Amino acid sequence: MQELIFKLPGMKPFGWTLTLIQFVIYSGCGYAECAVWHNTKRMIPWRIYGVIAFFTVATMGLSNASVGYLNYPTQVIFKCCKLIPVLIGGILIQGKRYGWIDISAAILMSLGIIMFTLADNKVSPNFDSRGYIMISGALLADAVIGNIQEKNMKKYGGSSNEVVLYSYGIGSVFIFTYVVLSGEIFSAIPFFLENSWKTFGYALIFSFLGYLGVNVVLTHIKVFGALVAVTVTTLRKALTIILSFLLFSKPFTIEYVYAGSVVMLAIYLNLYSKNKASWDHMIRRFVARAMGYHAVATKKDPMMV
């Protein structure tokens, strides 16, 4: 839906207005959900929500704006590599320590990004470095958000609905102030009214689906931590890339496949580091069967029982 919105001629300058619509809908959905579950009490301090709102505005606004300057699969690949700033943020913000497997996964992701960028530079007729600056800024802000949310949701016991309501509500004020001061909203309103279905209609669908996704991610952060949440959302993005090439015409090179394979290897390496014990057991069983030990193991099972 995001790519479809920016296919509309003339939409490129209005990324922040789209983000404002997103934030307003997210805030409304968050309030409705809190009211339904009778969970309107605020647990996390206002100052923390101010920080979360600022970085949420940065990551979503820059991400939306970058679509106008980037080949969409490239934007998705960059978002897949959020593990890199999350690792750095975990070390700096929460004092976490990560093993060599996680570090190796981050290095592979960095390599995949470089390969994808070089491929994009070769085949894209409208290569624009501004898009890369925007999406890199969005990634850094996203890494900060994940770690701050994880730390404070556990510390104060805030729910995911509460975080959505207050962070996006405050963020809406930030974005509205920006689009008014920059003058973007005065150009955007006539354009959106002229193409109401392809702007407001698509934005409504895009925002509602995004709200459902945000709730899932926040629940993952609270239960499993920021790193696992990043891993899960990264796997989902693989399908997004495939659909983007199938639904929208764009230049393609086999180097995209190579770069994507490196990123996917990094993702599974990261998954392995989180499930090392169970994966090691599965690998040993597979190797044993491949080497012909399955029959022996089967005979011993009744004796062991």
Secondary structure, DSSP 8 states (H G I E B T S, - for coil): -HHHHHTSTT-GGGHHHHHHHHHHHHHHHHHHHHHHTT-----S-HHHHHHHHHHHHHHHHHHHHHTTTS-HHHHHHHHHTTHHHHHHHHHHHH-----HHHHHHHHHHHHHHHHHHHHHHHH-TT--HHHHHHHHHHHHHHHHHHHHHHHHHHHH---HHHHHHHHHHHHHHHHHHHHHHHSHHHHHHHHHHHTHIIIIIHHHHHHHHHHHHHHHHHHHHHHH-HHHHHHHHHHHHHHHHHHHHHHS-----HHHHHHHHHHHHHHHHHHHHHSHHHHHHHHHHHHHHHTT-HHHHHHHHHHH-
